[in-house]
């Protein structure tokens, strides 16, 4: 017959160990105990485990005779067996304690008592255990250790010690008290009551003051037990109501979660868990929400009782291990993943657990063990994405960059949407030589679509230089693709390479001169060559700033056509991207001051754009910038005046300030836009890698040292960032979200001031949207307070003047397009700077 395997378990106050012991049906049971003792000694070299002093029991407590064979004792494969101290009368010869034994035991007891007063309960229990080796039938020692276990919340161990104390001294009242308290904590109310009743009978027979005090305590505890017993006896109707309420909550929880209403889902989960601590489904949903919100300590508090209540639920263990990873409790994580072989019948589950164990082993300095574990998985399943990620991490940390890139590429092919894989590959490619390795490994797969796909990943994860090169290659491989050129131009914008972005746009328009967009009225088409003809004379986008005039300029005519009646755009995807290229060209020329060209291009583009529904398309962001600029043109004079610049750094709300003149301390200043596309304050946190942060840093690098700059951010945070974060449970309240967001902003502005020695004016968040105006008010109150608490920045105090007298609406004079301010508000900004 084949070898069998049985699970053997051992636990005491010092260690806990489980092993899978191989045996044959013909082996004696004693061999199992001996092999298990060897495994303990291998795992715990200092442990003193004498197999002859222990016996083997089944899960039901029945003793297995060591002299029998495995077959004779009816042990079955994978059965759970337990090694316990042999308490039978013939197992060890009883020894009468000597005076020396008593002295040693008393000394250890006194040390234990001292540790108890210092609340060192685990250490105290250990000393009481050592004392019991000298006085193994001493009731006081068992009772003291019971109290130590009670204080350590080891209630089962406390209960067993109390029973032993009573066994050796039936008149020891404290043993009954401690046994009853342990049973009560375990929910054994009838058993607890029996302890207290027996203890009361003992104290009633005594007349000393302590006994009378304990009698009163016993009586109170008996009353508590009676109440708890009554509470357990819920009538069937109440039980039915509880079950029905639970079922309703579970249904509600599933529905809310499926709709993405995470805040409401969390509340339902917490309500269920208050009623049923450790309930499986609520714990799963709640931990999923909290993990995504990066609230790892809260995840631990949810899942530890859940795993205890459902030890065979692998998903709960995996989520708890993830939380431990982020809290740094790697030893705990490894522990919850060990000794669960019976949960891993599916090889895929085995792989999932092994990958996670390897991650934690790396964190505790066992890289070689982790590497072997990962290689073992990949030898069995070379297409395991999680194992590939960990293998790639190990290679990257060892400096084997080329192989790491190969591994991450392979993982990306298997799971192209995984953000972790995308981020890891971007980090590798950002390393010196990384992009060359990538391109060499792509070889025949080096198509324009593959390059563009990778470039988009690198852009999102901050590898902008590499993204630029790949988009450039993709565009050169397919020079007719407006999609590739558009993305290439956008990356150049982020890098603040406006000249290169303009040159690329010009090159695309020249190469695709016959590509066209139909006029709205179908009377003709706009050719790329038409737009190229407008811009072909511009060689240096920055030259316009050196050609500013002292004479007063002329305002542009209005050419933007607003239409309440929108028609379907009927554009193919490539035509939409071509239109987006033209929108982006307008933006680049606008922020560089080439306003005459902007005017001419808008005049042409309006023939193909006006009245089309574009706000729900893939180019809605480019369209929004274009529309704002087009509506601002009649407020701008050209040529630009030759005034000292006052820079405005911010999101799209910098556009209305652009190229306007303000008078500061009797000196005219030209507001020069420093646009950071789509940037939230949240993006500026230190650990962020999303491209708006890089765009911000690149813009800051263009500011002259010692210059003056207005910073205008926060509207996107108020519109969506904070509220979305609250819905995702990252913040408990709006107040918390506002404070944290402003923390990030203040820290970044201090860094900018230190880097560039500039004078910083902080612009209030603008109240353009009715839906977010109350949030903006609350945000500005905190932002003003925080700015005024520091001497580093100047708060521009004009927010209330933007609103109507009742504070409910934006003053109509300051409205532009429903989402941006009219430049007329700048008179308030001017006055605020002059008064600061």
Secondary structure, DSSP 8 states (H G I E B T S, - for coil): ---EEEEEEEE-SS-EEEEEEEE-TTSBHHHHHHHHHHHHHHH-TT----GGGEEEEETTS-EE-TTSBTTTTT--TT-EEEEEE--STTTS------HHHHHHHHHHHHHHHHHHHTT-HHHHHHHHHHHHHHSTT-HHHHHHHHHHHHHTT-HHHHHHHHHHHHHH-TT-HHHHHHHHHHHHHTT-HHHHHHHHHHHHHHHHT--SHHHHHHHHHHHHHHHHHHHHHHHH---HHHHHHHHHHHHHHHHHHHHHHHTT-HHHHHHHHHHHHHHSTT-HHHHHHHHHHHHHTT-HHHHHHHHHHHHHHTTT-HHHHHHHHHHHHHHT-HHHHHHHHSS-GGG--SHHHHHHHHHHHHHHHHHTT-HHHHHHHHHHHHHH-TT-HHHHHHHHHHHHHTT-HHHHHHHHHHHHHH-TT-HHHHHHHHHHHHSTTHHHHHHHHHGGG--HHHHHHHHHHHHHTT-HHHHHHHHHHHHHHTTT-HHHHHHHHHHHHHTT-HHHHHHHHHHHHHHTTT-EEE-TTSS-EEEHHHHHHHHTT---TTGGGGG-BSS--EE--------SS-B-----HHHHHHHHHHHHHHHHHHHTT-HHHHHHHHHHHHHHHTTB--TTSTTHHHHHHHHHHHHHGGG-EES-B--EEEEEEESGGGGGGTT-EEEETTEEEEEEEEE-TT--GGGGSTT--SHHHHHHHHHHHTS-TT-EEEEE--HHIIIIIHHHHHHTTS-SSHHHHHHHHHHHHHHHHHHHHHHH--EEEE-------TTTHHHHHHHHHHHHHHHHT-SSEEE---GGGGB-TTSSSB-GGGBSSSSSB-GGGHHHHHHHHHH-
